[in-house]
Amino acid sequence: MNRKKYVLGNLKMNLTQQSLRNLLEGVSSYIQNSPPPSSWQVGMAPVAIHLPLALPFQSSNFQLLAQNCAAYEKGAYTGEVSTEQLADLGVSGTIVGHSERREYFHENDIIIREKIKLALGNKLKVVYCCGENLAERKISIHEEVVGLQIRTAFSELTADHLENIIIAYEPVWAIGTGETATPQQAQEMHHFIRNTVADLFGKQVAQQIAILYGGSVKPDNAAELFAQPDVDGALVGGAALKSDSFNAIIQATH
Ligand code: PEP
């Protein structure tokens, strides 16, 4: 099994040009000096207006992602950035469906499905985020919730499309809260997600797809999460804002 694995940073609406430059310099020199194992890739998603500044740092083992993209192709959608424009700029891919987009901007998996199709159509990689909230976890419907998210968002895709999709399982109760899913909870959900993908697209696709965990990943819990058989890396928020902590998470790939 030669699945790709990833450590990706989601910088959200943080940093200035100078602090982003410092972060990118810190991370890229770290990767140059101590590259992660060859199956691993590192990437970062700065705010959209910072992508041009970050482009020179992009390399074969450091990818740039957008945090979001429009659900429409082009035209009169003030404030939006299209997948064609992201591809034209030269970024590798885009995150879609982050829980903050779902919660604060009312995105659902029907809207996210449009974004996925447009991104793939423009040859961008997609990091698709899914995950249950605390109330859903408490009444033990997390599998139903995440299963439905994936079945809806992926309903118009074929097995070929899945080659360019990375799934990030991010339980909402663990994002930015300091509370991490235990490695066992993460493994259980990743296994369930892989089975859902197998059900939809076949076993081979399910074995190949990278499923990242997100939710308060830190230097001190990354290695244990990465050791789980179905955890193929992490989408990191808060700990990606400083090169010391992000590099320590990259170090946990060894
Ligand atoms: C995220 O925003 O995707 C995330 C996982 O954030 P944090 O690591 O801060 O919980």
Residues whose N, C-alpha, C, O or C-beta is under 5 A from the ligand:
A	BS01	PEP	N10 A174 I175 G176 T177 G214 G215 S216 V217 L235 V236 G237 G238 A239
